Amino acid sequence: MQGYATSFGLGFVAGMRNMTACAALAWAASEGRTRDNLIPAGPGAPILSTGAAIAEMAGD
């Protein structure tokens, strides 16, 4: 059930703000909490995606 709640939360956030979901996925991948190797998990990915999410929120 926990997987469904996480998926629902991520989908809800993605519907409101596009880059926020990308930032959440990048942080989860950098902490090793994803099952897919296609999500960028390097040290710069979470920081860059968080910056893009903040810029998106500030721009609106």
C-alpha positions in Angstrom: 0.0 0.0 0.0 2.9 2.3 0.7 3.9 2.1 -3.0 0.5 3.3 -4.1 0.6 6.2 -1.7 4.0 7.3 -3.0 2.8 6.9 -6.6 -0.3 8.9 -6.0 1.6 11.7 -4.2 4.1 11.9 -7.1 1.3 12.0 -9.6 -0.5 14.7 -7.6 2.6 16.9 -7.5 3.3 16.3 -11.2 -0.2 17.6 -12.0 0.4 20.8 -10.2 4.1 21.6 -10.9 6.1 19.8 -13.6 9.6 20.2 -12.3 8.7 19.4 -8.7 8.0 15.8 -9.6 11.3 15.6 -11.5 13.1 17.0 -8.4 11.4 14.4 -6.1 12.4 11.6 -8.4 16.0 12.8 -8.6 16.3 13.0 -4.8 14.7 9.5 -4.4 17.2 8.1 -7.0 20.2 9.7 -5.4 19.1 8.0 -2.1 18.7 4.7 -3.8 14.9 4.5 -3.3 14.0 3.8 -7.0 14.0 0.6 -8.9 14.9 2.1 -12.3 18.4 2.9 -13.5 17.2 5.4 -16.1 16.6 8.2 -13.6 19.7 10.4 -13.1 21.1 9.7 -9.7 24.4 11.6 -9.8 25.3 14.2 -7.2 24.3 17.2 -9.4 20.9 15.9 -10.6 18.9 16.6 -7.4 20.5 20.0 -7.0 19.8 21.0 -10.7 16.3 19.7 -10.7 15.5 21.4 -7.4 16.8 24.7 -8.8 14.6 24.3 -11.8 11.6 23.5 -9.6 12.3 26.7 -7.5 12.7 28.7 -10.7 9.4 27.4 -12.0 7.6 28.3 -8.8 9.1 31.8 -8.7 8.4 32.4 -12.4 4.7 31.7 -11.9 
